[in-house]
């Protein structure tokens, strides 16, 4: 398996997990759920959420409202770092800059009322944690894989 696939698979898992938390546990009056209903998937959504309705009342708010953002921040960081890995292009710096700008910028735009949503210092913390977890995971997975490839190539000589 190519070394760049492992971080991307981990990122994909984080996106799916964040999406499931959002879909299964968030209140259904959010705009996202209106879009789902407009697209004709309202009954499917109700069916998927039904087994989790009792769990929603005992889930902590930070899990329902902040963890999905953290997982998506983690995934975005991991994806951007993986895509631009090894690139010598000056454009990689622009893409690296999008990581904190998009992830934290959207939260601060909520604070100013520029975009819809509720600003939360908790969200800022969770998003920042996701960003750093993405950097650490990228470093760990790529260094580990590099180490394995180096050892394998030395063993073959």
N, C-alpha and C positions, 0 to 999 in steps of 0.2 A: 504494500500500500504506500503510495506517495506520502511523504511527510506532511504535506500541506492539507491532506484530507482529514487527518485526525483532529486538528483544531476546528476545522469546518464542521465535522460531525458533532463535536462537543457544542459548538455554537448553535447548530440546528436543534439539538436536544434542548438547549436552554430556551430557544424561541418557542418550541412546541410546549414546553413546561409552563412558561410564562403565559402563553396563549390559553392553555387549559385552565390555569388558575383564574385568569380573567373571565373566560367564558362560563366556567362552572360556578364561580363564587361571587362575582361582582353583581351589584343590583342591576336588574334588567331595564332600568329606565335610562341608562346611559345611551348616548347617541349611537354607539356601535351596535347596540341591540336593536335600535330602530332601523338601522340599515339592513340588519339580518332579516327582520320582519318584512321590510319593503322588498327584499329579494325573494321572499316567499319561503324562508326557512324558519319561520316562527315556531311551527309545531315541532320541527326537528330540535330546535334550541330548547324548547320546553321539555321534550323527551330526554335530552342529554342532561339537563340540569336537575331533573326531578330526584334522582337518587342522592344528590348532594345537598338538597335543600335543608335537611336537618343539620348537616355538618357546618353549613354557612353560619348558623347562629353561634357556634362555639369557636369558629376560626377567629384568631386575633386580627384586628384591622390592619396591622403592618403586613401580615401575610397576604391579605386580599388586595390591599391598595398599593403596597410598596414593593413587594417581592417581584411581581411581574416586570416592573420598570427596571429593577436591579438585574434580572435575568436578561432582559433585552439590551441593557447597557453592556453587560458582560459579553453577549453574543456579538453586538455591533463592534465592540473593541477587538474581539478575537478575529472577526471577519476582516476588518480593515487591516490589522497587523499582518494577517496571513496573506491577503491579496498583495500587499505591497512588500512582503518579505523579499529581501535580496535585491530589490529595485534600487537603481542608482538615480532614478528620475527625481527631479526637483519637485514634481507634482506629488510625490509621496508625503511631503511635509504638509501640503494643503489637506490631503486626506487624513493625516494624523491629527491635524487641527480640528477637523470636523467632529472628532470623538468627543472632547469636552464641550465644544460649542453646541452641538446638537443635543447631547444628553443633558447637560446642565442648563443650557440656554432655554430650552423649552420650559423647564421648571420656573426659571426666573421671569420668562415672558408671562407665565400664569400670575406671578406676583404683581406684575404691572397691569394685568388685565388685557394685555395685547392678544393673548390666545386664551381660549376657554379652558377652564380647569381650576383646580384648587392648589395653590402653592403650599408646600409642606417642607419644613426643615428635615423631617424624617425621610421624605422622598429624596432630597438632596444627598443625605447620608447614604441611603440605600443605592442610589445611582452611582455615587462616588465609589462605594464598595464594589459594585458590579464592574465599574471601569477598571479599578485596580486588580480585581480578580481576573479580568480578561487579560490584562498585561502579564500578570504572574502565570496564568495558565499557558499563555502563548510562549513565554520564556521557558517554562518547564517542559512543555510538550516538544518544542523545537530543539532545545538543548539535549533533552533525553534522547530524542530520535537521532540527532546528530551524533551523540556519543555512541549509540548502538550501531549506526552506520559506520563510524570510524573504527570501532572494534571489530565489526564483521569484515571490513575490508582488510584490516591488519591480520586477522586470523586466516584469511584466504591466501596470504603471501607466504 
